[in-house]
């Protein structure tokens, strides 16, 4: 009975570690995507296309609003990357 419980505990730790590795990779990819999108908002042509597309769908927005999105996305990407690093560190234990 105890041997079976130890085996289950080992498998559970292994599964949790695997899940943390997958989550860490997904978080880092998400952060990279956010950085790419944030960088796009520094391009005036990209912002103009976004405004035009929004207008077609009945939404409004200004160039200044879109310019502000870029830095916010970059900051959110940094935060997500930090959380991924902390999760990876916990997984190394």
PyMOL commands that place a pseudoatom at each C-alpha (Angstrom):
pseudoatom trace, name=CA, resn=UNK, resi=1, chain=A, elem=C, hetatm=0, pos=[0.000, 0.000, 0.000]
pseudoatom trace, name=CA, resn=UNK, resi=2, chain=A, elem=C, hetatm=0, pos=[2.768, 2.451, 0.927]
pseudoatom trace, name=CA, resn=UNK, resi=3, chain=A, elem=C, hetatm=0, pos=[4.752, 1.525, -2.190]
pseudoatom trace, name=CA, resn=UNK, resi=4, chain=A, elem=C, hetatm=0, pos=[1.708, 2.205, -4.325]
pseudoatom trace, name=CA, resn=UNK, resi=5, chain=A, elem=C, hetatm=0, pos=[1.208, 5.604, -2.681]
pseudoatom trace, name=CA, resn=UNK, resi=6, chain=A, elem=C, hetatm=0, pos=[4.879, 6.482, -3.239]
pseudoatom trace, name=CA, resn=UNK, resi=7, chain=A, elem=C, hetatm=0, pos=[4.566, 5.498, -6.893]
pseudoatom trace, name=CA, resn=UNK, resi=8, chain=A, elem=C, hetatm=0, pos=[1.489, 7.691, -7.279]
pseudoatom trace, name=CA, resn=UNK, resi=9, chain=A, elem=C, hetatm=0, pos=[3.276, 10.571, -5.600]
pseudoatom trace, name=CA, resn=UNK, resi=10, chain=A, elem=C, hetatm=0, pos=[6.255, 10.213, -7.945]
pseudoatom trace, name=CA, resn=UNK, resi=11, chain=A, elem=C, hetatm=0, pos=[3.945, 10.185, -10.974]
pseudoatom trace, name=CA, resn=UNK, resi=12, chain=A, elem=C, hetatm=0, pos=[2.035, 13.196, -9.663]
pseudoatom trace, name=CA, resn=UNK, resi=13, chain=A, elem=C, hetatm=0, pos=[5.266, 15.168, -9.175]
pseudoatom trace, name=CA, resn=UNK, resi=14, chain=A, elem=C, hetatm=0, pos=[6.413, 14.196, -12.661]
pseudoatom trace, name=CA, resn=UNK, resi=15, chain=A, elem=C, hetatm=0, pos=[3.065, 15.222, -14.167]
pseudoatom trace, name=CA, resn=UNK, resi=16, chain=A, elem=C, hetatm=0, pos=[3.109, 18.537, -12.304]
pseudoatom trace, name=CA, resn=UNK, resi=17, chain=A, elem=C, hetatm=0, pos=[6.642, 19.258, -13.509]
pseudoatom trace, name=CA, resn=UNK, resi=18, chain=A, elem=C, hetatm=0, pos=[5.659, 18.459, -17.093]
pseudoatom trace, name=CA, resn=UNK, resi=19, chain=A, elem=C, hetatm=0, pos=[2.626, 20.720, -16.840]
pseudoatom trace, name=CA, resn=UNK, resi=20, chain=A, elem=C, hetatm=0, pos=[4.775, 23.555, -15.448]
pseudoatom trace, name=CA, resn=UNK, resi=21, chain=A, elem=C, hetatm=0, pos=[7.202, 23.177, -18.348]
pseudoatom trace, name=CA, resn=UNK, resi=22, chain=A, elem=C, hetatm=0, pos=[4.365, 23.364, -20.873]
pseudoatom trace, name=CA, resn=UNK, resi=23, chain=A, elem=C, hetatm=0, pos=[2.791, 26.337, -19.099]
pseudoatom trace, name=CA, resn=UNK, resi=24, chain=A, elem=C, hetatm=0, pos=[6.146, 28.125, -18.946]
pseudoatom trace, name=CA, resn=UNK, resi=25, chain=A, elem=C, hetatm=0, pos=[6.702, 27.649, -22.674]
pseudoatom trace, name=CA, resn=UNK, resi=26, chain=A, elem=C, hetatm=0, pos=[3.176, 28.869, -23.449]
pseudoatom trace, name=CA, resn=UNK, resi=27, chain=A, elem=C, hetatm=0, pos=[3.618, 31.920, -21.238]
pseudoatom trace, name=CA, resn=UNK, resi=28, chain=A, elem=C, hetatm=0, pos=[6.914, 32.797, -22.904]
pseudoatom trace, name=CA, resn=UNK, resi=29, chain=A, elem=C, hetatm=0, pos=[5.386, 32.421, -26.368]
pseudoatom trace, name=CA, resn=UNK, resi=30, chain=A, elem=C, hetatm=0, pos=[2.481, 34.616, -25.271]
pseudoatom trace, name=CA, resn=UNK, resi=31, chain=A, elem=C, hetatm=0, pos=[4.935, 37.253, -24.054]
pseudoatom trace, name=CA, resn=UNK, resi=32, chain=A, elem=C, hetatm=0, pos=[6.788, 37.127, -27.374]
pseudoatom trace, name=CA, resn=UNK, resi=33, chain=A, elem=C, hetatm=0, pos=[3.523, 37.589, -29.269]
pseudoatom trace, name=CA, resn=UNK, resi=34, chain=A, elem=C, hetatm=0, pos=[2.618, 40.545, -27.063]
pseudoatom trace, name=CA, resn=UNK, resi=35, chain=A, elem=C, hetatm=0, pos=[6.006, 42.131, -27.752]
pseudoatom trace, name=CA, resn=UNK, resi=36, chain=A, elem=C, hetatm=0, pos=[5.588, 41.677, -31.509]
pseudoatom trace, name=CA, resn=UNK, resi=37, chain=A, elem=C, hetatm=0, pos=[2.125, 43.221, -31.407]
pseudoatom trace, name=CA, resn=UNK, resi=38, chain=A, elem=C, hetatm=0, pos=[3.341, 46.028, -29.148]
pseudoatom trace, name=CA, resn=UNK, resi=39, chain=A, elem=C, hetatm=0, pos=[6.100, 46.823, -31.625]
pseudoatom trace, name=CA, resn=UNK, resi=40, chain=A, elem=C, hetatm=0, pos=[3.572, 46.964, -34.453]
pseudoatom trace, name=CA, resn=UNK, resi=41, chain=A, elem=C, hetatm=0, pos=[1.752, 49.797, -32.680]
pseudoatom trace, name=CA, resn=UNK, resi=42, chain=A, elem=C, hetatm=0, pos=[4.821, 51.991, -33.112]
pseudoatom trace, name=CA, resn=UNK, resi=43, chain=A, elem=C, hetatm=0, pos=[4.215, 51.898, -36.893]
pseudoatom trace, name=CA, resn=UNK, resi=44, chain=A, elem=C, hetatm=0, pos=[1.936, 54.746, -38.048]
pseudoatom trace, name=CA, resn=UNK, resi=45, chain=A, elem=C, hetatm=0, pos=[0.761, 52.731, -41.058]
pseudoatom trace, name=CA, resn=UNK, resi=46, chain=A, elem=C, hetatm=0, pos=[-0.236, 49.813, -38.818]
pseudoatom trace, name=CA, resn=UNK, resi=47, chain=A, elem=C, hetatm=0, pos=[-2.215, 52.146, -36.570]
pseudoatom trace, name=CA, resn=UNK, resi=48, chain=A, elem=C, hetatm=0, pos=[-3.919, 53.739, -39.584]
pseudoatom trace, name=CA, resn=UNK, resi=49, chain=A, elem=C, hetatm=0, pos=[-4.977, 50.297, -40.851]
pseudoatom trace, name=CA, resn=UNK, resi=50, chain=A, elem=C, hetatm=0, pos=[-6.264, 49.369, -37.390]
pseudoatom trace, name=CA, resn=UNK, resi=51, chain=A, elem=C, hetatm=0, pos=[-8.297, 52.574, -37.192]
pseudoatom trace, name=CA, resn=UNK, resi=52, chain=A, elem=C, hetatm=0, pos=[-9.748, 52.011, -40.661]
pseudoatom trace, name=CA, resn=UNK, resi=53, chain=A, elem=C, hetatm=0, pos=[-10.633, 48.400, -39.855]
pseudoatom trace, name=CA, resn=UNK, resi=54, chain=A, elem=C, hetatm=0, pos=[-12.251, 49.426, -36.585]
pseudoatom trace, name=CA, resn=UNK, resi=55, chain=A, elem=C, hetatm=0, pos=[-14.293, 52.052, -38.398]
pseudoatom trace, name=CA, resn=UNK, resi=56, chain=A, elem=C, hetatm=0, pos=[-15.611, 49.398, -40.802]
pseudoatom trace, name=CA, resn=UNK, resi=57, chain=A, elem=C, hetatm=0, pos=[-16.890, 47.471, -37.768]
pseudoatom trace, name=CA, resn=UNK, resi=58, chain=A, elem=C, hetatm=0, pos=[-18.482, 50.565, -36.232]
pseudoatom trace, name=CA, resn=UNK, resi=59, chain=A, elem=C, hetatm=0, pos=[-15.806, 51.098, -33.588]
pseudoatom trace, name=CA, resn=UNK, resi=60, chain=A, elem=C, hetatm=0, pos=[-13.909, 54.282, -32.984]
pseudoatom trace, name=CA, resn=UNK, resi=61, chain=A, elem=C, hetatm=0, pos=[-10.383, 54.879, -31.845]
pseudoatom trace, name=CA, resn=UNK, resi=62, chain=A, elem=C, hetatm=0, pos=[-7.674, 57.455, -32.174]
pseudoatom trace, name=CA, resn=UNK, resi=63, chain=A, elem=C, hetatm=0, pos=[-4.064, 57.263, -33.166]
pseudoatom trace, name=CA, resn=UNK, resi=64, chain=A, elem=C, hetatm=0, pos=[-3.085, 58.388, -29.666]
pseudoatom trace, name=CA, resn=UNK, resi=65, chain=A, elem=C, hetatm=0, pos=[-5.078, 55.550, -28.108]
pseudoatom trace, name=CA, resn=UNK, resi=66, chain=A, elem=C, hetatm=0, pos=[-3.356, 53.030, -30.334]
pseudoatom trace, name=CA, resn=UNK, resi=67, chain=A, elem=C, hetatm=0, pos=[0.067, 54.532, -29.649]
pseudoatom trace, name=CA, resn=UNK, resi=68, chain=A, elem=C, hetatm=0, pos=[-0.575, 53.984, -25.937]
pseudoatom trace, name=CA, resn=UNK, resi=69, chain=A, elem=C, hetatm=0, pos=[-1.297, 50.303, -26.496]
pseudoatom trace, name=CA, resn=UNK, resi=70, chain=A, elem=C, hetatm=0, pos=[2.269, 49.461, -27.538]
pseudoatom trace, name=CA, resn=UNK, resi=71, chain=A, elem=C, hetatm=0, pos=[4.001, 50.322, -24.261]
pseudoatom trace, name=CA, resn=UNK, resi=72, chain=A, elem=C, hetatm=0, pos=[1.216, 48.661, -22.257]
pseudoatom trace, name=CA, resn=UNK, resi=73, chain=A, elem=C, hetatm=0, pos=[1.619, 45.457, -24.244]
pseudoatom trace, name=CA, resn=UNK, resi=74, chain=A, elem=C, hetatm=0, pos=[5.374, 45.548, -23.715]
pseudoatom trace, name=CA, resn=UNK, resi=75, chain=A, elem=C, hetatm=0, pos=[4.908, 45.989, -19.950]
pseudoatom trace, name=CA, resn=UNK, resi=76, chain=A, elem=C, hetatm=0, pos=[2.371, 43.160, -19.842]
pseudoatom trace, name=CA, resn=UNK, resi=77, chain=A, elem=C, hetatm=0, pos=[4.778, 40.961, -21.803]
pseudoatom trace, name=CA, resn=UNK, resi=78, chain=A, elem=C, hetatm=0, pos=[7.513, 41.702, -19.254]
pseudoatom trace, name=CA, resn=UNK, resi=79, chain=A, elem=C, hetatm=0, pos=[5.150, 40.772, -16.435]
pseudoatom trace, name=CA, resn=UNK, resi=80, chain=A, elem=C, hetatm=0, pos=[4.159, 37.538, -18.163]
pseudoatom trace, name=CA, resn=UNK, resi=81, chain=A, elem=C, hetatm=0, pos=[7.812, 36.675, -18.778]
pseudoatom trace, name=CA, resn=UNK, resi=82, chain=A, elem=C, hetatm=0, pos=[8.577, 37.293, -15.086]
pseudoatom trace, name=CA, resn=UNK, resi=83, chain=A, elem=C, hetatm=0, pos=[5.736, 34.977, -14.053]
pseudoatom trace, name=CA, resn=UNK, resi=84, chain=A, elem=C, hetatm=0, pos=[7.006, 32.329, -16.474]
pseudoatom trace, name=CA, resn=UNK, resi=85, chain=A, elem=C, hetatm=0, pos=[10.465, 32.585, -14.943]
pseudoatom trace, name=CA, resn=UNK, resi=86, chain=A, elem=C, hetatm=0, pos=[9.075, 32.197, -11.425]
pseudoatom trace, name=CA, resn=UNK, resi=87, chain=A, elem=C, hetatm=0, pos=[7.052, 29.166, -12.535]
pseudoatom trace, name=CA, resn=UNK, resi=88, chain=A, elem=C, hetatm=0, pos=[10.151, 27.646, -14.137]
pseudoatom trace, name=CA, resn=UNK, resi=89, chain=A, elem=C, hetatm=0, pos=[12.130, 28.214, -10.933]
pseudoatom trace, name=CA, resn=UNK, resi=90, chain=A, elem=C, hetatm=0, pos=[9.447, 26.434, -8.904]
pseudoatom trace, name=CA, resn=UNK, resi=91, chain=A, elem=C, hetatm=0, pos=[9.595, 23.583, -11.380]
pseudoatom trace, name=CA, resn=UNK, resi=92, chain=A, elem=C, hetatm=0, pos=[13.328, 23.229, -10.888]
pseudoatom trace, name=CA, resn=UNK, resi=93, chain=A, elem=C, hetatm=0, pos=[12.843, 22.454, -7.201]
for i in range(1, 93): cmd.bond("trace and resi %d" % i, "trace and resi %d" % (i + 1))
show_as sticks, trace
zoom trace
